[in-house]
Amino acid sequence: MDEHIRRSVWTTVVRHNLIGRDVLDVIRVGSPDAPPYGTLDPDLLLWTERGGRILLTEDKSTMPGHLADHLVTGHRSPGILALRRRVYLSDLVDFLCLATYASEPSEWEDRITYIP
């Protein structure tokens, strides 16, 4: 998750994971295993590429251009999931579980998917 994702999204995913079923491997910018706060989007895309992690963002204005620049330079992306503003958090968790457990990583590569 990028650092601009609403806190309620992070809290909902953490609560979902406490149930112990269909656990989502999610980290967010600023966490110990993630890039620090303030990481520029191009650097964040490099980090997700190296780690094979799909990026969850609410940045629908500049991220498409950053992804295009990233791909033009020969880099790859595991994918970007762009969160719509008025998403029901339960629907988001359902979508993330389906994306994680009922799809192939190649379905998300090198593109932005607007969810849900």
C-alpha positions in Angstrom: 0.0 0.0 0.0 1.3 3.4 -0.8 1.4 6.0 2.0 -1.7 7.8 0.8 -4.1 5.0 1.3 -6.7 5.9 3.9 -6.0 4.5 7.4 -9.4 2.8 7.4 -8.3 0.6 4.5 -5.2 -0.5 6.3 -7.2 -1.2 9.5 -9.7 -3.2 7.6 -7.1 -5.4 6.1 -5.3 -5.9 9.4 -8.7 -6.9 11.0 -9.4 -9.3 8.2 -6.0 -11.0 8.7 -6.7 -11.5 12.4 -9.5 -13.9 11.4 -6.7 -16.2 10.0 -8.6 -17.1 6.8 -7.4 -16.0 3.3 -4.7 -13.9 4.9 -3.5 -11.0 2.8 0.3 -10.4 2.6 0.1 -6.6 2.7 2.7 -4.0 3.8 2.5 -0.3 3.5 5.0 2.4 2.9 6.5 3.5 6.2 6.5 0.0 7.7 9.8 -1.6 8.6 10.0 -3.9 5.6 8.8 -1.2 3.1 10.2 2.0 1.6 10.1 5.0 3.9 7.4 7.7 3.9 8.1 10.2 1.2 9.4 7.7 -1.3 8.8 9.0 -4.8 6.5 7.0 -7.1 9.2 6.0 -9.6 11.2 4.6 -6.7 8.2 2.8 -5.3 7.6 1.2 -8.7 11.2 -0.1 -8.7 10.7 -1.5 -5.2 7.5 -3.3 -6.1 9.3 -4.7 -9.2 12.2 -6.0 -7.2 9.9 -7.5 -4.6 7.2 -8.8 -6.9 4.6 -6.9 -5.1 1.4 -5.4 -6.5 1.0 -1.8 -5.5 -2.3 -0.6 -4.0 -2.8 3.1 -4.5 -5.4 5.8 -4.6 -3.2 7.9 -6.9 -5.1 7.8 -10.2 -3.8 11.1 -11.5 0.0 10.7 -11.7 0.5 6.9 -11.2 -0.5 6.0 -14.8 2.2 8.3 -16.2 4.8 6.9 -13.7 3.9 3.4 -14.8 4.2 4.3 -18.5 7.6 5.8 -17.9 8.6 2.7 -15.9 7.6 0.3 -18.6 9.2 2.4 -21.4 12.6 2.1 -19.7 12.4 -1.7 -19.9 11.2 -2.3 -16.4 8.3 -4.5 -15.5 5.5 -4.1 -12.9 3.7 -6.8 -10.9 0.7 -4.5 -11.3 -1.1 -1.6 -9.7 -4.5 -1.8 -8.1 -6.0 1.7 -8.0 -8.6 2.1 -5.3 -11.7 4.1 -6.1 -12.7 6.7 -3.5 -16.2 5.4 -2.6 -15.3 1.7 -2.2 -17.0 -0.4 0.5 -14.2 -1.8 2.6 -15.8 -5.2 2.8 -15.9 -5.3 -1.1 -12.3 -4.3 -1.2 -11.2 -7.1 1.1 -13.3 -9.6 -1.0 -11.6 -8.3 -4.2 -8.1 -8.6 -2.6 -8.8 -12.1 -1.5 -10.0 -13.1 -5.0 -7.0 -11.5 -6.6 -4.7 -13.2 -4.2 -6.2 -16.7 -4.1 -8.2 -17.1 -7.4 -6.0 -15.5 -10.0 -2.6 -15.7 -11.5 0.1 -13.0 -11.0 0.3 -12.6 -14.8 -3.2 -11.2 -14.8 -2.1 -8.0 -13.1 1.4 -7.5 -14.7 2.3 -4.2 -16.3 -1.1 -2.5 -15.9 -3.3 -0.6 -13.6 -6.6 -2.2 -12.6 -9.3 0.1 -11.0 -11.1 -1.7 -8.2 -13.6 -2.8 -7.3 
